[in-house]
Amino acid sequence: MSNSIETLYSHFLKSMSVQTDTRKLQKGDIFFALKGDNFNGNLFALNALEAGANLAVIDEDVSSNDERLFRVDDVLTTLQALAKFHRQQFNIPFIAITGSNGKTTTKELVSAVLATYFKTYTTKGNLNNHIGVPLTILSIKLDVEMAVIEMGANHQKEIESYCQYTLPTHGIITNCGKAHLEGFGGIEGVKKGKGELFDFLRNNKGTAFVYWDFDYLQEMSKGIETIVKYGTQEGIVIGKAKDSNPFLSVEIANDSDIQLIQTNLVGDYNLSNVLTAVIVAKHFGVPANKIKSAIEDYVPSNSRSQLIEKGTNRFILDAYNANPSSMKLAIENFAKLQSSNKILMLGGMMELGEESVAEHHAIIDLINQYNWKKVVLVGGDFCKISHHHLYFENSTIAANWFVEQNFTDSNILVKGSRSVAMEKVFET
């Protein structure tokens, strides 16, 4: 069997569905036998065929002469090449979103507003890495009118590699903060890494949506052919946070048809995410009433800025990710809430390299500026710093402690890096 991308694509068009996990396989899928440090998909290729796959893409010998085995040099690069080939069949806006904080919320909001007016495909959940991005592209059907692709990265050249097969026409960098400092090599490395999206747009006559409040984004976007400005002071869309106690409401100063948007998002740090959705929708001609209703109807359900009531307690669950920038914003926002009995339950921050202890120390210094009913620190490098707060080694122990306290009428901020699994506190 020929192993060209064109041949593989002809098979793909018959199924329009790919899978990398035999447990999720549907009849007619193409199975890609990916390999990792602890798994080898080649070992499951025959199982995939038995389960109904039309084709199994492999890069190791399998003890079978089944004609449905499609041998390539490397399964991952073939998956990415197929994604690029599929992408090249479309002449529509492909909007790429990256940044240190807020990119998933921004992606959800942008997709929500565009979907009111266009057939829109977007990244599902958090599939924003070297496997998730090509899988997202390959999930796009032929009826697409808009594509919104989220790109995550923890080192330089990663965003650049995604752009090679996503071929974005439009791009958004939400911000550049203290995230993945170990991999990026400091904050300037973060800007360089995230800026690879703008580099691609600059070299390919693309369009950048730029939050003009951030001087560094102004600088990073220089030379891009089309720059669409927005922010709190200058731009096609100008807005400000009217209230955030606890839900953010946003005033749009220069659009009388929208004026006020009442969101279900906790924290005024979501202002730029909301304004991004507004500017993108307006740029593509989505009517004002659809923009307003789509944002107001969006309710987070992914452990990001969720407000959840449980008994007489209110939880702000923001436990999907944490870095010094997002942690600082979450704490400051929580401190501003007009409520009593505030409890902080914070998990450690990861991938900070040699800056880790100092950044955890800075968070403790910030905590100490406010009065709290209780502060609980969990895991990470909080254990390496002298402080007077409660400390637990992991979230399971912290969750058990929380249950024993029988808190009532309390407001609890639960935040931490994904690996610390701070959502266990809420789930108990």
C-alpha positions in Angstrom: 0.0 0.0 0.0 1.3 3.4 -0.9 2.1 5.4 2.2 1.8 8.9 0.7 -0.2 11.7 2.5 -2.5 11.9 -0.5 -3.4 8.2 -0.2 -3.9 8.5 3.5 -6.1 11.6 2.9 -8.3 9.7 0.5 -8.9 7.1 3.3 -9.5 10.0 5.7 -12.2 11.5 3.5 -14.2 8.2 3.7 -14.3 8.3 7.5 -13.5 12.0 8.5 -12.6 10.7 11.9 -9.3 9.7 13.6 -8.5 8.2 16.9 -5.4 7.6 19.0 -7.1 5.6 21.8 -8.6 2.2 21.0 -10.9 2.6 24.0 -12.7 5.5 22.2 -12.6 4.0 18.8 -15.7 4.1 16.6 -16.4 1.9 13.6 -14.8 3.4 10.5 -12.2 5.5 12.3 -8.5 5.7 11.3 -6.3 4.6 14.2 -3.0 6.4 14.7 -0.6 4.2 16.7 1.2 7.0 18.7 4.1 6.2 21.0 5.1 7.8 24.3 7.4 7.2 27.2 4.9 4.7 28.7 2.9 3.5 25.8 3.2 2.1 22.3 0.1 2.3 20.1 1.6 -0.1 17.6 0.9 -2.9 20.0 -2.8 -2.1 19.7 -3.0 -1.7 15.9 -4.6 -5.1 15.3 -7.1 -4.5 18.2 -8.1 -1.3 16.5 -8.8 -3.1 13.2 -10.8 -5.8 15.1 -12.8 -3.0 16.7 -13.8 -1.6 13.4 -11.1 0.8 12.3 -10.8 1.2 8.6 -7.1 1.8 8.8 -4.3 1.6 11.4 -1.3 3.9 10.9 1.8 2.3 12.3 5.6 2.9 12.4 6.7 -0.5 13.6 6.4 -4.0 12.2 3.2 -5.7 13.2 2.8 -9.5 12.9 0.1 -9.3 10.3 -0.3 -8.8 6.5 -3.6 -7.1 6.9 -3.9 -4.5 4.1 -5.5 -2.1 6.4 -2.1 -1.5 8.1 -0.6 1.7 6.8 3.1 1.8 7.5 4.9 5.2 7.8 8.2 6.3 9.2 6.7 8.2 12.1 3.1 8.2 13.2 3.1 11.5 15.0 4.7 13.5 12.1 2.3 11.7 9.7 -0.7 12.8 11.9 0.6 16.4 11.7 1.2 16.2 8.0 -2.3 14.9 7.4 -3.6 17.7 9.5 -1.7 20.2 7.3 -3.0 18.6 4.1 -6.6 18.8 5.5 -6.1 22.4 6.6 -4.9 23.3 3.0 -8.3 22.3 1.6 -10.0 25.3 3.3 -10.0 28.9 2.4 -11.6 30.3 5.6 -10.4 32.1 8.7 -8.3 30.0 11.0 -8.0 31.9 14.3 -5.1 30.8 16.6 -5.1 31.6 20.3 -2.2 31.3 22.7 -1.0 33.1 25.8 0.1 32.4 29.4 -3.4 32.9 31.0 -6.9 32.9 29.8 -6.5 31.2 26.4 -9.0 28.4 27.0 -11.7 30.9 28.3 -11.0 33.2 25.4 -11.2 30.3 23.0 -14.6 29.3 24.5 -16.0 32.8 24.3 -14.7 33.5 20.8 -16.1 30.2 19.6 -19.4 30.9 21.3 -19.9 34.3 19.6 -18.8 33.1 16.1 -21.0 30.0 16.4 -24.1 32.1 16.5 -23.5 33.2 13.0 -21.0 30.8 11.3 -20.5 27.0 11.3 -17.6 27.0 13.7 -15.2 24.3 14.8 -12.9 24.7 17.7 -10.5 23.0 20.1 -12.3 20.6 22.4 -11.4 20.9 26.1 -7.7 21.4 26.4 -6.4 19.6 23.3 -3.9 22.3 22.6 -0.5 20.4 22.3 1.4 18.6 19.5 -1.2 15.9 19.4 -4.3 17.9 20.3 -3.8 20.6 17.7 -3.6 18.2 14.7 -6.5 16.2 16.1 -8.5 19.4 16.3 -7.7 20.3 12.7 -8.7 16.8 11.6 -12.0 17.1 13.4 -13.1 20.0 11.2 -15.8 18.9 8.7 -16.2 20.2 5.1 -19.1 22.5 6.1 -16.8 24.7 8.2 -16.9 28.5 8.0 -14.7 29.4 11.0 -12.0 27.5 12.9 -10.7 28.5 16.3 -7.5 26.7 17.4 -6.0 26.9 20.9 -2.2 26.5 21.2 -0.5 25.7 24.4 3.3 25.7 24.8 5.9 25.3 27.5 9.0 26.0 25.5 10.3 28.0 22.5 9.7 26.8 18.9 6.5 25.0 20.0 4.0 27.6 18.7 6.1 27.9 15.6 5.7 24.2 14.9 1.9 24.3 15.4 1.7 27.2 12.9 3.4 25.1 10.3 0.3 22.9 10.0 -2.4 25.1 11.4 -1.5 28.0 9.0 -3.4 30.6 10.9 -4.9 33.6 9.1 -5.7 35.4 12.4 -4.1 35.3 15.8 -4.5 36.3 19.4 -2.0 36.3 22.2 -4.0 36.8 25.4 -1.0 37.8 27.5 2.6 36.8 28.4 3.0 36.0 32.1 5.1 33.9 34.5 4.1 30.5 33.2 6.4 27.6 32.3 9.4 29.7 33.2 11.5 26.6 33.4 10.9 25.7 29.7 10.9 29.2 28.3 13.9 30.4 30.3 12.3 33.4 31.9 9.6 36.0 31.0 11.5 37.3 27.9 11.6 33.7 26.8 7.8 33.5 27.3 7.3 36.6 25.1 9.6 35.1 22.4 7.8 31.7 22.5 4.3 33.1 22.4 5.4 35.7 19.9 6.0 32.9 17.4 2.3 33.2 16.5 2.7 36.9 15.6 5.9 36.0 13.7 3.9 33.6 11.5 1.2 36.2 10.9 3.9 38.9 10.1 5.5 36.6 7.5 2.2 35.5 6.0 0.2 38.7 5.8 -2.1 37.7 8.6 -4.3 39.6 11.0 -3.6 40.1 14.7 -6.2 41.0 17.4 -4.1 43.0 19.9 -5.1 44.0 23.4 -3.7 47.5 23.3 -3.4 47.9 27.1 -0.3 45.7 27.1 2.7 47.6 25.8 4.6 44.4 25.1 1.8 43.1 22.8 2.0 46.4 20.9 5.7 45.9 20.5 5.4 42.2 19.6 2.8 42.9 16.9 4.9 45.5 15.0 5.1 44.8 11.3 2.0 42.6 11.1 0.0 43.7 8.0 -3.3 44.0 9.7 -3.6 44.9 13.4 -7.0 45.1 15.1 -6.8 47.1 18.3 -9.0 46.8 21.4 -8.7 47.4 25.1 -9.8 49.8 27.9 -8.5 53.0 26.4 -7.9 52.6 22.7 -9.3 50.5 19.8 -12.3 49.5 17.7 -13.8 48.0 20.9 -13.2 49.9 24.2 -14.6 48.4 27.4 -14.2 48.3 31.1 -15.2 46.2 34.1 -18.2 47.7 35.7 -18.6 45.2 38.5 -17.1 41.8 39.5 -18.8 40.9 42.8 -18.6 38.0 42.0 -19.6 38.0 38.3 -18.0 40.3 35.9 -20.1 42.8 34.0 -18.5 44.7 31.2 -19.4 48.1 29.7 -18.7 48.6 26.1 -18.1 52.3 25.7 -18.2 52.7 21.9 -21.0 50.3 20.8 -24.5 51.5 21.7 -26.0 48.2 20.5 -24.1 46.2 23.1 -23.4 48.6 26.0 -23.4 46.2 28.9 -22.6 42.5 29.1 -23.4 40.6 32.3 -21.2 37.5 32.3 -21.1 34.3 34.3 -17.3 34.6 34.8 -15.7 35.3 38.2 -13.0 38.0 38.3 -12.3 41.2 36.5 -9.2 39.5 35.1 -11.6 38.1 32.5 -12.2 41.5 31.1 -9.7 41.1 28.3 -11.1 37.6 27.4 -14.6 39.1 27.0 -13.3 42.1 25.0 -11.4 39.6 22.7 -14.6 37.8 21.9 -16.4 41.1 21.2 -13.7 42.4 18.8 -13.4 39.1 16.9 -17.1 38.8 16.5 -17.5 42.4 15.3 -14.6 42.0 12.9 -16.4 39.2 11.2 -19.8 40.9 11.2 -21.6 39.0 13.9 -24.7 41.1 15.0 -24.4 42.9 18.3 -27.4 41.1 19.8 -25.8 37.7 19.1 -22.5 38.8 20.6 -24.1 40.0 23.8 -26.3 36.9 24.2 -23.6 34.4 23.4 -21.2 35.9 26.0 -24.0 36.2 28.6 -25.1 32.6 28.0 -21.6 31.2 28.4 -21.2 29.3 31.7 -17.7 27.9 32.5 -17.7 24.2 33.3 -14.0 23.4 33.1 -12.7 24.3 36.6 -11.8 27.8 35.3 -13.4 30.7 37.2 -16.4 28.6 38.1 -18.6 29.8 41.0 -20.3 26.8 42.6 -22.6 26.7 45.5 -22.5 23.7 47.8 -24.7 23.8 50.8 -24.2 27.2 52.4 -20.7 27.6 51.0 -19.6 29.2 47.7 -16.6 27.9 45.9 -14.6 29.7 43.3 -13.1 26.7 41.5 -10.1 27.7 39.4 -8.1 24.5 39.6 -7.1 23.8 36.0 -3.9 25.7 36.0 -1.8 28.0 38.1 1.2 30.2 37.6 2.5 33.3 39.5 0.5 35.7 37.2 -2.8 33.9 37.4 -2.4 33.1 41.1 -1.8 36.7 41.9 -4.8 37.9 39.9 -7.1 35.2 41.5 -6.0 36.2 45.1 -6.4 39.9 44.5 -9.8 39.4 42.9 -10.9 37.2 45.8 -9.7 39.8 48.3 -11.9 42.4 46.6 -15.1 40.4 46.9 -17.6 42.0 49.2 -18.1 38.9 51.4 -16.9 37.5 54.7 -15.5 34.1 55.8 -13.0 33.9 53.0 -10.9 30.7 52.9 -7.9 30.3 50.6 -6.9 26.8 49.5 -4.0 27.1 47.1 -2.0 24.4 45.4 1.6 24.7 44.4 2.7 26.1 41.0 4.8 23.9 38.7 7.4 24.3 35.9 9.0 27.4 37.4 12.5 26.1 37.5 15.0 28.0 39.6 12.4 30.8 40.1 10.0 28.4 41.9 10.8 29.1 45.5 11.0 32.9 45.0 7.6 32.9 43.2 6.0 30.8 45.9 7.4 33.2 48.5 6.0 36.1 46.6 2.5 34.5 46.7 2.8 34.1 50.5 3.8 37.7 50.8 0.7 38.7 48.8 -1.5 36.5 51.0 -0.2 38.1 54.1 -1.4 41.5 53.0 -5.1 40.5 53.5 -7.2 39.1 56.3 -8.6 35.6 55.7 -10.6 33.2 57.8 -8.1 30.4 56.9 -5.3 29.8 54.5 -4.4 26.3 53.3 -1.3 25.7 51.1 -0.9 22.4 49.3 2.1 20.8 47.7 4.7 22.4 45.5 7.4 24.6 46.9 5.2 26.1 49.6 6.9 23.5 51.9 10.3 25.2 51.4 9.2 28.5 52.9 8.6 29.5 56.4 5.0 30.7 57.0 2.3 30.5 59.6 -0.4 29.0 57.4 -1.6 25.4 57.2 0.3 23.2 54.9 -0.6 19.8 53.5 1.5 17.6 51.3 -1.2 16.8 48.8 -4.8 17.6 48.0 -6.2 14.4 49.4 -5.1 15.3 52.9 -6.3 18.9 52.4 -9.7 17.6 51.3 -10.0 15.4 54.3 -9.1 18.3 56.5 -11.7 20.5 54.8 -14.5 18.0 55.4 -13.6 17.8 59.1 -14.0 21.6 59.5 -17.7 21.6 58.6 -17.4 25.2 57.3 -20.7 27.0 56.7 -21.5 30.3 55.0 -18.0 30.5 53.7 -16.4 31.7 50.5 -13.6 29.4 49.3 -11.1 30.1 46.5 -9.6 26.8 45.3 -6.7 27.2 42.9 -3.6 25.3 41.9 -1.7 23.7 39.1 -3.4 20.8 37.4 -1.0 18.2 38.8 -1.9 19.2 42.4 -5.6 18.2 41.7 -7.1 20.9 44.0 -10.6 20.0 42.7 -10.6 17.2 45.2 -11.3 19.8 47.9 -14.5 20.6 46.2 -15.5 17.1 45.3 -15.4 15.7 48.8 
